[in-house]
Amino acid sequence: MVRGRRRDTGALSMADDLGDKTEDPTDKRLGEARQDGNIAKSVDLSAALDLIGAALALWLLGGSLLGGSRLLMAELLGSAGDLRDSADIASVVIGAAWQGLRSAGPVMGVLAVIVVVAQLQQVGLHVTGKPLEPRLDRMDPIKGLGRLFSRKSLVKTGTGMVKLAAVGVAVGVAAMQNAEQIVRLPLLEAPAAYAAMGRILAEILAWMLALLLAIGVADWWYQKWEHRQELRMTKQQVKDEREENEGDPQFKQRRLQMARQWASQQAKKTVPTADVVVTNPTHYAVALRYDRATMAAPRVVAKGEDWMALRIRQIAAVHGVAIVERPPLARAIYAGSKVGQEVKPELYAAVAEVLAYVYRLKGAGPEQAAAG
């Protein structure tokens, strides 16, 4: 007697779970990761946007900030000789704080808005405290070493080196483009020298911000790719999730709604082209079209039962397509032909009778067809 090998399903399931993660993450897995605070985000892009925002804020509001600082310094120096007691000191401190807030407040407000926008641009509005919860796996020294020498850690180190190189490139390019002015700086008067230095520093800053922004965008795309790689699933995980979803009533309802929406959209396109809609009268509806020049036999352009049959009748009524009640014929066409197929040869005579009836009605006038 030959004995077949017994298949260990439990071992196979475990092997699948521990197998290669070759499948893209599902929407459910991505949603769960987001709830846990596991979201793709580039710190480099946020930092670059923050620096650009700070530079723009200082460029637009730097004049008022400088003027406020001068006024604050003048008030402090002017009142230094009038300080007699603690009340005078408190008054000067409160006045200085108010003046400083008036001067720096707009710049700080702009920076705060830019920081918030930079975060929302990447992760949207999402607040969760799960990343702050204590986790034992973070205390595992072996996993800690693994993270230290992981691909993400190496990329982070490489990105830091690229940013340092970008700063060097920005300084080098600006220095080469302004070499003549830099050589002449010692020969200029102080105001002219300060102005020239300001222009050179602004050019260095512009180059540096442009390079940091490019690095940040590249890092953002990499972080999104890396995030999806970390969330990839095994074939068994995808299968288990699909089986779990199929047993979920909400998932079934959502899938049914999507199928109905798709079918309704298709019917809106095809039913108006039909010559007639044959009905049961309420349970089935089949839309037929016949063009002697291009078709060998009438073709089914739409069909449905129950709610879809009602939808087909509604669309036909709106577009003036004839509706004919032939219960046996409607059931036969519905069961025997798919959408896009011609009707069965054994139904030619019955369908021809219906089409002839519709053509007679159309020739007589635009009355709606209805036959019992």
Secondary structure, DSSP 8 states (H G I E B T S, - for coil): --------HHHHHHHHHTS---B---HHHHHHHHHTT-----HHHHHHHHHHHHHHHHHHHHHHHHHHHHHHHHHHHHTGGG--SHHHHHHHHHHHHHHHHHHHHHHHHHHHHHHHHHHHHHH-S----GGGS--GGGG-HHHHHHHHTSHHHHHHHHHHHHHHHHHHHHHHHHHHHTHHHHHHGGGS-HHHHHHHHHHHHHHHHHHHHHHHHHHHHHHHHHHHHHHHHHT-B-HHHHHHHHHHHHT-HHHHHHHHHHHHHHHHHHHHHHGGG-SEEEE-SSSEEEEEE--TTT-SS-EEEEEEETHHHHHHHHHHHHTT-EEEE-HHHHHHHHHH--TTSB--GGGHHHHHHHHHHHHHHHHH-S------
